[in-house]
């Protein structure tokens, strides 16, 4: 009798795991929030990372282009494009304007490398947008911008000179050329001004706080400048084989013509 009971109990214990598994398998699934796959986001950015390795350092800018389209069924509006660094300038046409389903767009990220150290830099940029009829629900996307800034050589600041000559007084600005190469002997051999409204003073050479050669050139715009926009340039010849000549553009705005004079000239 005891042997039979032992056999029955053993058989029942063997069936328990299978029965428990069957009971669990027939339980209704737990309720979960709806998860939207990444590729179903309304704002479909075509490339989420741009890595720039080569660009013209003398221009001093690294520019990346990001393209996107509205993959949703409702219009979307980009509210904000926020970089992780204040050194990035964002340019986008018609930002804040609704983007219709299927419509394409683009924005640009620009880094002024003259203020960045050489080497690898990574920036994160967050794009905030909303869908039509749901303005309170802010949706975010992120992109990466990687820039490899090469070793600095020669920089010119500012890269262009702009004068607003609205009176008869002269206006002066100072250009600075900095040679970041160690052990350099950078010198100016000749200075030429391609504008009858500009003059330059004697260049002075010094060293910045890091020991780099720095040349300052005073530039003066004459007080009596005709009305309108005038262009010119400053041409700098050097003793450097890599940078034998530098050309800095200049823009001069004269005073606006008097309206009374224009009316008198057109009067009979």
C-alpha positions in Angstrom: 0.0 0.0 0.0 2.8 2.4 0.9 4.6 1.4 -2.3 1.6 2.3 -4.5 1.1 5.7 -2.7 4.8 6.5 -3.1 4.5 5.8 -6.8 1.4 8.0 -7.2 3.1 10.9 -5.4 6.2 10.6 -7.5 4.2 10.7 -10.7 2.2 13.7 -9.5 5.4 15.6 -8.7 6.7 14.9 -12.1 3.6 16.4 -13.7 3.7 19.7 -11.6 6.4 21.6 -13.7 4.5 20.8 -17.0 1.2 21.9 -15.5 2.7 25.1 -14.2 4.3 25.9 -17.5 1.0 25.3 -19.3 -0.8 27.6 -16.8 1.7 30.4 -17.3 1.5 30.0 -21.1 -2.2 30.6 -21.3 -2.2 33.7 -19.0 -3.1 36.9 -20.9 -0.1 39.1 -21.8 0.8 42.0 -19.5 -0.4 45.4 -20.6 2.5 47.6 -21.8 2.8 51.2 -23.2 3.1 51.5 -26.9 6.7 51.7 -28.0 7.4 53.3 -31.4 10.3 51.9 -33.3 13.1 54.3 -34.1 12.4 54.2 -37.8 8.8 55.2 -37.3 9.6 58.7 -35.8 7.8 61.4 -37.7 11.0 63.3 -38.2 13.2 61.0 -40.4 16.7 62.3 -40.4 18.6 60.7 -43.3 22.1 60.8 -41.6 22.5 60.9 -37.8 26.2 61.5 -37.8 28.6 63.7 -39.9 32.3 63.3 -39.5 34.5 66.0 -41.1 38.2 65.2 -41.5 39.3 67.8 -44.1 38.4 71.4 -44.7 40.0 74.7 -45.4 41.5 75.8 -42.1 42.3 79.3 -43.5 38.6 79.7 -44.0 38.2 78.7 -40.4 34.8 77.0 -40.7 33.6 73.4 -40.8 30.0 73.1 -42.2 27.9 69.9 -42.0 24.5 69.4 -43.8 21.7 67.3 -42.3 18.7 66.3 -44.5 15.4 65.1 -43.3 11.7 64.5 -44.3 8.4 64.2 -42.5 7.7 60.5 -42.5 4.5 60.9 -40.4 0.9 61.5 -41.4 0.6 64.9 -39.7 2.5 68.2 -40.2 5.4 68.7 -37.9 7.1 71.9 -36.7 10.7 72.1 -35.5 10.8 74.2 -32.4 14.4 74.2 -31.5 17.8 72.9 -32.6 20.1 73.0 -29.6 23.8 72.1 -29.9 25.9 71.0 -26.9 28.4 73.7 -27.6 28.0 77.4 -28.1 30.7 77.3 -30.8 28.1 75.8 -33.2 25.9 78.0 -35.3 22.7 76.5 -36.6 21.3 77.6 -40.0 17.9 76.5 -41.2 15.5 78.2 -43.5 11.9 78.5 -42.5 12.5 77.1 -39.0 9.2 77.2 -37.1 7.2 76.7 -40.3 5.0 73.5 -40.5 6.6 70.7 -42.5 3.9 68.7 -44.4 3.9 64.9 -44.6 6.5 63.8 -47.2 8.1 67.2 -47.3 11.9 67.4 -47.2 14.1 69.9 -45.4 17.7 70.5 -44.3 19.7 72.3 -41.7 23.4 73.2 -41.4 25.8 73.1 -38.4 28.7 75.4 -38.6 31.8 75.4 -36.3 34.2 78.3 -36.2 37.4 76.2 -35.8 39.6 79.3 -35.2 38.5 79.1 -31.6 38.8 75.4 -31.2 41.9 73.4 -30.2 43.4 71.0 -32.7 42.3 67.3 -32.5 39.0 65.4 -32.4 35.8 67.1 -31.3 32.4 65.6 -30.9 29.2 67.7 -30.6 25.7 66.5 -29.8 22.7 68.3 -31.2 19.1 67.9 -30.1 16.2 68.6 -32.4 12.9 69.3 -30.7 9.6 69.2 -32.7 5.9 68.8 -32.3 3.1 67.3 -34.4 0.0 69.1 -35.5 -2.9 69.0 -33.0 -0.4 67.9 -30.3 1.6 71.0 -29.5 2.2 70.1 -25.9 3.9 66.7 -26.7 7.5 67.7 -27.5 9.4 65.0 -29.5 13.2 65.0 -29.6 15.8 63.6 -32.0 19.6 63.7 -31.7 22.4 63.9 -34.2 26.2 63.8 -33.8 28.7 66.1 -35.4 32.3 65.1 -35.3 35.1 67.4 -36.5 38.9 66.7 -36.6 40.5 70.1 -36.4 44.0 70.0 -37.9 47.0 71.7 -36.3 46.7 75.4 -36.7 49.2 77.2 -38.9 48.4 80.8 -39.8 45.2 82.6 -38.7 43.9 86.0 -39.7 41.4 87.9 -37.5 39.0 89.2 -38.5 38.7 87.2 -41.7 37.1 90.2 -43.4 36.9 93.9 -42.5 33.6 95.9 -42.6 33.4 99.6 -42.1 30.3 101.7 -41.7 31.3 105.3 -42.7 28.1 107.2 -42.0 29.9 110.4 -40.9 33.0 112.4 -41.9 35.1 110.8 -39.1 37.8 108.2 -39.8 37.3 104.7 -38.5 40.2 102.3 -37.5 40.4 98.5 -37.0 43.2 96.2 -36.3 44.0 93.0 -38.1 46.0 90.3 -36.4 48.0 87.5 -38.0 49.1 84.7 -35.8 51.6 82.0 -36.6 51.0 78.8 -34.5 53.9 76.8 -35.9 56.8 76.3 -33.5 60.1 78.0 -34.3 58.6 80.0 -37.1 60.0 83.2 -38.6 56.9 84.6 -40.3 57.3 88.1 -41.6 55.4 90.6 -43.8 57.5 91.6 -46.8 55.0 93.9 -48.6 51.6 95.4 -47.8 49.2 96.7 -50.4 45.8 98.2 -50.2 43.3 97.8 -53.0 41.0 100.6 -52.1 41.2 104.4 -52.4 39.2 104.7 -49.2 41.7 102.7 -47.0 45.1 103.2 -45.5 47.3 100.9 -43.4 49.7 101.7 -40.6 53.1 100.2 -39.8 52.8 96.5 -38.8 54.0 95.6 -35.3 55.3 92.2 -34.3 54.9 90.6 -30.8 54.3 87.3 -29.2 51.0 86.1 -27.6 50.8 84.4 -24.3 51.8 81.1 -25.8 54.8 82.4 -27.5 53.3 82.5 -31.0 54.3 85.2 -33.4 51.5 87.8 -33.7 51.6 90.7 -36.2 49.1 93.6 -35.8 48.2 95.8 -38.7 46.1 99.0 -38.2 43.6 99.7 -41.0 41.8 103.1 -41.3 38.9 104.0 -43.5 38.7 107.6 -44.6 35.9 109.8 -43.3 34.6 111.1 -46.6 33.2 108.1 -48.4 30.6 108.3 -51.1 27.2 106.8 -50.5 26.7 103.1 -51.3 28.7 100.0 -50.9 32.4 99.8 -51.8 34.6 96.8 -51.9 38.4 96.4 -51.7 41.1 94.1 -50.2 44.3 94.2 -48.3 47.1 92.1 -49.9 49.8 90.8 -47.6 53.0 89.3 -49.1 55.1 87.2 -46.7 58.4 85.3 -46.5 56.5 82.0 -45.9 56.6 79.4 -48.7 53.3 77.8 -47.6 51.4 81.2 -47.3 53.3 83.5 -49.6 50.3 85.9 -50.0 47.2 86.5 -47.9 44.2 88.5 -49.2 41.7 90.0 -46.7 38.4 91.3 -48.2 37.1 94.7 -47.1 33.6 96.1 -47.3 32.8 99.8 -46.8 29.3 101.3 -46.5 29.0 105.0 -47.1 26.2 107.2 -45.9 22.7 106.8 -47.4 21.8 109.5 -50.0 19.5 112.2 -48.8 15.8 111.7 -49.8 15.3 115.4 -50.2 18.1 115.6 -52.7 16.7 112.7 -54.6 13.3 114.4 -54.7 14.7 117.7 -55.9 16.7 116.0 -58.6 13.5 114.3 -59.9 11.4 117.4 -59.7 10.6 119.3 -62.9 
